[in-house]
Amino acid sequence: MRIPKEEIYRKVLHVFSGSIIPSLILYIPLYCPRFPFFPINIQPKFYAPALAASALALFLAVELLRFRSPLIQRMFYRISGAAMRPEEEKKMTGATYMVAAAFICSVVFIDRPYISFMVLCSFIWGDAAAALTGQSIGRIKIGKKSLEGSAGCFILCMTLFLALFPHVPHLLDNWNNHVSLAMTIAASLCITVMELFPITIVKKYVINDNLTVPVFTGIVMQVLYPIIH
């Protein structure tokens, strides 16, 4: 099955932004004290939440403006239309939810930015793998998604935790430079299952998984680490 070019563009954009945002959360507290333009009276760990909050405010302002102004809506669609799904014309985009998740993670895991980095990267990359795998070779349907897509998500998440994350500078300094196999499986399963079955509040209201999956997975990792590290 041929993957629509719009979906490829959307996922490439998500992966690109999904690498930058977690990197800022991880490295700003480490390197900002070296630069004189950062206020010295503020603890470095607060810079990432402040930056994420500013980005979220900007995204929400743009969303509000495009909903209220047809002109801005047309301009917005002209700029990012290829990365938008039809239902996002009248709803917030996945990118805004992703920035919101980054902000929440930067606050909840303010003393553990490495958790924010891992859950944001693994979800965004895993979500892209699920979509592209499912649309290309998906045959066994589970709701609107596919078993093959979920397998692609799980395999990619496992690969990130076992093969990539241990080599990211300073990421796992507090975890002896490795993620245990048990933690890897738990986090990868959490991401895969929640991506496949989004949280539903009422019958027709589904919370966007860009918001819920990183936060919930991070909490799971934080709770499990003293037990299975």
C-alpha positions in Angstrom: 0.0 0.0 0.0 1.3 3.4 -1.0 1.8 5.9 1.9 0.4 9.4 1.2 3.1 12.0 0.8 1.3 14.2 3.3 1.6 11.5 6.0 5.3 11.1 5.3 5.8 14.9 5.5 3.8 15.0 8.7 5.9 12.3 10.4 9.2 13.7 9.2 8.2 17.0 10.7 7.2 15.4 13.9 10.4 13.4 14.2 12.5 16.5 13.5 10.7 18.6 16.1 10.6 15.5 18.4 14.3 15.5 18.4 14.8 19.2 19.1 12.3 19.7 21.9 13.6 16.7 24.1 17.2 17.8 23.4 16.5 21.3 24.7 14.8 19.9 27.8 17.8 17.6 28.5 20.7 20.0 27.7 19.6 23.4 28.6 19.9 22.7 32.4 23.4 21.3 31.7 24.8 24.0 29.5 22.9 27.2 30.2 25.1 28.2 33.2 28.0 28.6 30.7 26.3 31.4 28.8 26.2 34.9 30.4 22.8 35.9 29.0 21.0 33.4 31.3 19.9 34.9 34.6 22.2 33.6 37.3 19.7 34.0 40.1 17.4 31.2 38.6 18.3 27.6 39.0 19.2 26.0 35.7 16.5 23.3 36.0 13.8 26.0 35.6 14.9 27.1 32.2 13.5 24.2 30.3 9.9 24.5 31.8 10.1 28.3 31.1 11.0 27.7 27.5 8.4 25.0 27.0 5.8 27.2 28.6 6.7 30.1 26.2 6.5 27.7 23.2 3.1 26.4 24.4 1.7 29.9 24.9 2.8 30.8 21.3 1.3 27.6 19.9 -2.0 28.2 21.7 -2.1 31.8 20.6 -1.7 30.8 17.0 -4.4 28.1 17.4 -6.8 30.6 18.9 -6.2 33.2 16.2 -6.7 30.7 13.3 -10.0 29.5 14.8 -11.2 33.1 15.0 -9.8 34.5 11.8 -10.5 32.9 8.4 -7.5 34.9 7.0 -5.1 33.5 9.5 -6.6 30.0 9.0 -5.9 30.2 5.3 -2.3 31.4 6.0 -1.8 28.7 8.5 -3.1 26.0 6.2 -0.9 27.4 3.3 2.2 27.1 5.5 1.5 23.8 7.3 -1.4 22.3 5.4 0.6 19.3 4.1 1.3 18.3 7.7 -2.3 18.7 8.9 -5.0 16.1 9.0 -8.5 17.1 7.8 -9.9 16.9 11.4 -7.3 19.4 12.6 -8.8 22.2 10.6 -11.3 22.7 13.4 -9.3 21.2 16.3 -5.9 21.8 17.8 -3.1 20.2 15.8 -1.0 17.3 17.1 2.0 19.6 17.3 0.3 21.8 19.9 -0.5 18.7 22.0 3.1 17.6 21.6 4.4 20.9 22.9 1.9 20.7 25.8 3.3 17.2 26.6 6.8 18.6 26.5 5.8 21.3 29.0 4.1 18.9 31.4 7.1 16.5 31.2 9.5 19.3 31.9 7.6 20.2 35.0 6.7 16.7 36.3 10.3 15.4 35.7 12.0 18.7 36.4 14.7 16.9 38.4 14.9 14.0 35.8 15.1 15.7 32.4 16.5 12.4 31.0 13.1 10.8 31.5 11.4 13.6 29.5 14.0 13.1 26.7 13.4 9.4 26.5 9.6 9.3 26.7 9.2 12.2 24.2 11.7 10.8 21.7 10.5 7.3 21.9 6.8 8.2 21.6 7.3 10.6 18.7 9.6 8.3 16.8 7.4 5.2 17.7 4.3 7.0 16.6 5.8 7.7 13.3 6.9 4.1 12.9 3.4 2.9 13.8 1.8 5.2 11.2 4.2 4.5 8.4 4.4 0.7 9.0 0.6 0.4 9.4 -0.2 2.3 6.3 2.4 0.5 4.2 2.0 -3.2 5.3 -0.8 -3.1 7.8 -3.3 -6.0 7.3 -4.6 -7.0 10.8 -6.8 -4.1 11.8 -7.3 -3.1 15.5 -9.9 -0.3 15.4 -8.5 2.3 13.0 -4.9 1.1 13.5 -3.1 -2.2 12.8 -1.2 -4.9 14.6 1.8 -4.4 12.2 1.9 -0.7 13.0 2.0 -1.4 16.7 4.7 -4.0 16.2 6.7 -1.3 14.3 6.2 1.1 17.2 7.3 -1.5 19.8 10.4 -2.5 17.9 11.5 1.0 17.3 11.0 2.0 21.0 13.0 -1.1 22.0 15.8 -0.2 19.6 16.0 3.4 20.9 16.2 2.3 24.6 18.7 -0.4 24.0 20.9 0.8 21.1 20.6 4.6 20.9 19.9 6.1 24.3 23.0 4.6 26.0 25.1 6.6 23.5 23.4 10.0 23.9 25.9 12.2 25.9 24.9 12.7 29.5 21.5 11.1 29.0 21.9 8.1 31.3 24.6 9.5 33.7 22.2 8.9 36.6 21.3 5.4 35.4 24.8 3.9 35.0 24.7 4.6 31.3 22.1 1.9 30.4 18.4 1.2 30.5 17.6 -2.3 31.9 15.8 -4.8 29.6 12.9 -4.9 32.0 12.5 -1.1 32.0 12.9 -1.1 28.2 10.1 -3.6 27.7 7.8 -1.8 30.2 8.3 1.6 28.6 8.0 0.3 25.1 4.8 -1.7 25.9 3.3 1.4 27.6 4.0 3.6 24.6 2.7 0.9 22.2 -0.5 0.1 24.0 -1.4 3.7 24.7 -0.7 4.6 21.1 -3.0 1.8 20.0 -5.7 2.5 22.5 -5.9 6.2 23.4 -7.5 7.2 26.6 -11.3 7.9 26.2 -13.1 10.1 28.8 -16.6 9.7 27.4 -17.8 7.7 24.5 -16.7 10.1 21.7 -14.1 12.2 23.5 -10.6 10.8 23.1 -7.6 12.6 24.7 -4.9 13.2 22.1 -2.2 10.6 22.6 0.5 13.2 21.8 -0.4 14.6 25.3 -1.0 11.5 27.3 1.5 8.9 26.2 4.8 10.7 27.1 3.5 11.9 30.5 2.0 8.6 31.5 5.0 6.6 30.3 7.4 8.9 32.2 5.5 8.4 35.4 5.6 4.6 34.8 9.4 4.7 34.3 9.9 6.9 37.4 7.8 4.6 39.6 9.4 1.4 38.2 13.1 2.5 38.3 13.7 1.8 42.0 12.2 -1.6 41.5 13.6 -2.9 38.2 16.7 -0.7 37.5 
